[in-house]
Amino acid sequence: MKKSIEEDVFIPLYPKSAVEDKSSLGSKFQERRFWSAVKLLSNVLLWDGIVYEDTGRELGLSKLLNRYLLLNLMNTPPGLENIEKCKKVVECLPERWFKDLQSGSTLPELLNFCQHLLQ
């Protein structure tokens, strides 16, 4: 999983003007790469309870979410598309990670993602 994240994940960041046209090749390529990374995030986090929780959180949250996916989310204009992307990321997260958290708190690895959601 670590090798796949480090060597196979690539989400290009194009200038906003290059991806505003959703039918452009750059925009389509960026979207395919984003959704491929979300699928990998989902698959990595499905191993929760099998691999050490710290390993799953490092690979899924620190490396995939914070290094790749969040950059794309922050460059996606506010609106339904961004909401849908964020919703899919949240659906990947194991519920048990949040059972013992106090109200209003989150995992340290999710602080930047939470800030994005609040904005």
C-alpha positions, 0 to 999 in steps of 0.5 A: 500500500505504501509503495502504491501511494508513493509511486502511483498517486499523481494528481496534477494541479493545473491553473484554475483557467485550465480546469474551469472548462470541465470538458478540457483534457486537463480537467478530465485527467485531473478528475480521473486522478482524483477519483482514483486516489479516493478509491485507493483511500477507500481501499487502504482504510478498508484494512482498518482492524487488520493492519495497525490503526497508526499505519492506516491513519498514516497511509490514508490520512497523512499521505493520501488525504493530506498530501494529495486529495486535500490540495485538489479539494482546496483548488475545487471551487465551492459548490456541489462538486466540492461537496460531493468530493468531500462527502466521498472522502468522509464515507471512506473514514472508519466510524470506529475512529470517532467513537471515543472522541469528544464532541467538537474534536477530531483526529489530528490528521483530519484538522486541515480537512475539517478546516476546509469543510468549515470554509 
